[in-house]
Amino acid sequence: MADKRILVVDDEIGALTLIGIMLERGGFEVLKAKDATSALKILEQETPDLIILDVMLPGMDGIELCRRIRKRKETKNTPVLILSARGDAESVVRGMEAGASDYLPKPILHHDLVAKVRQMLKMD
């Protein structure tokens, strides 16, 4: 059933692992990156069905990564979900202006994440 691939970008190994487990249990194939550079390298090889980003990443932050994802022809229409501990209005606005499809605060419950991903992939 894992026909939809999701790239998860988060520098916290615990969060990366947990989000990966949630998505795998939801029936998705998961690609993981610990920073923007790794994510961009993966995107040179793969075109996931959806990308989940954290805002606070080492080096290039998730907002800039989102802008770069939008500039690439292969991923300009790929849904991007920003999942961040920074849930303040300014962060949300910056994320949406960078091209995010949606923005959710961390922590997130398993069923909420899977439901949001399914909705964004129009799988409902």
C-alpha positions in Angstrom: 0.0 0.0 0.0 3.0 2.3 0.4 2.6 4.0 -2.9 2.8 7.6 -1.7 6.3 8.8 -0.8 6.8 11.5 1.8 10.1 13.4 2.4 10.4 14.4 6.1 13.0 17.1 6.9 13.8 17.6 10.6 17.1 18.0 12.4 15.8 16.4 15.6 16.4 12.6 15.2 13.6 11.8 17.7 11.1 13.9 15.8 12.3 12.5 12.4 12.0 9.0 13.7 8.5 9.6 15.3 7.1 11.3 12.3 8.5 8.5 10.1 6.9 5.8 12.2 3.5 7.7 12.2 3.6 8.0 8.4 4.7 4.4 7.9 1.9 3.1 10.1 -0.4 5.3 8.0 0.7 3.4 4.9 3.3 5.8 3.4 6.8 5.3 2.3 9.1 7.8 4.1 12.3 9.5 3.0 14.2 11.3 5.7 16.7 14.2 5.8 18.3 15.9 8.8 18.9 19.2 7.1 18.1 21.3 4.0 21.3 20.2 2.1 20.4 16.5 2.5 16.8 17.2 1.5 17.9 19.0 -1.7 20.2 16.0 -2.5 17.3 13.6 -2.1 15.2 15.8 -4.3 17.8 15.6 -7.1 17.1 11.8 -7.1 13.5 11.5 -6.0 10.3 13.4 -6.4 8.1 12.7 -3.3 4.4 13.1 -3.3 4.5 15.4 -0.3 7.2 17.1 1.7 7.1 17.8 5.5 9.5 20.4 6.8 10.6 21.7 10.2 11.3 25.5 10.3 14.3 25.3 12.6 17.1 23.5 10.6 20.8 24.0 10.8 22.2 26.1 8.0 19.3 26.9 5.7 16.0 27.1 7.6 12.8 25.4 6.5 11.4 28.6 5.1 14.3 29.1 2.7 14.2 25.4 1.8 10.5 25.7 1.0 11.3 28.6 -1.3 13.9 26.5 -3.1 11.5 23.6 -3.4 9.0 25.9 -5.1 11.6 27.2 -7.6 12.4 23.6 -8.8 10.1 22.6 -11.7 9.9 19.0 -10.4 8.6 20.1 -7.0 6.9 23.5 -7.6 3.5 21.8 -7.2 4.4 19.2 -4.6 2.4 19.8 -1.4 4.6 21.1 1.4 3.5 20.8 5.0 5.5 22.8 7.6 5.5 21.1 10.9 7.1 23.3 13.5 7.3 24.0 17.2 7.1 27.7 16.1 3.4 28.2 15.9 3.3 32.0 16.2 1.5 34.0 13.6 4.6 35.5 12.1 6.2 32.1 11.5 3.0 30.7 10.0 2.8 33.8 7.6 6.4 33.4 6.6 5.9 29.7 5.9 2.8 30.3 3.8 4.5 33.2 1.9 7.4 30.9 1.1 5.0 28.6 -0.6 3.9 26.1 2.1 0.6 24.4 1.4 -0.1 24.2 5.1 1.5 24.8 8.5 0.9 22.8 11.7 2.3 23.2 15.2 4.3 20.4 16.9 3.7 18.2 18.7 1.1 16.5 16.5 -0.9 13.4 17.2 -0.6 10.4 14.9 -4.1 10.5 13.6 -4.0 14.2 13.0 -0.8 14.0 11.0 -2.0 11.0 8.9 -5.4 12.7 8.3 -3.7 16.0 7.2 -1.3 14.1 4.9 -4.2 12.1 3.3 -6.2 15.3 2.9 -3.2 17.1 1.3 -2.7 14.2 -1.1 -6.5 14.1 -1.8 -6.7 10.5 -0.6 -9.9 10.9 1.5 
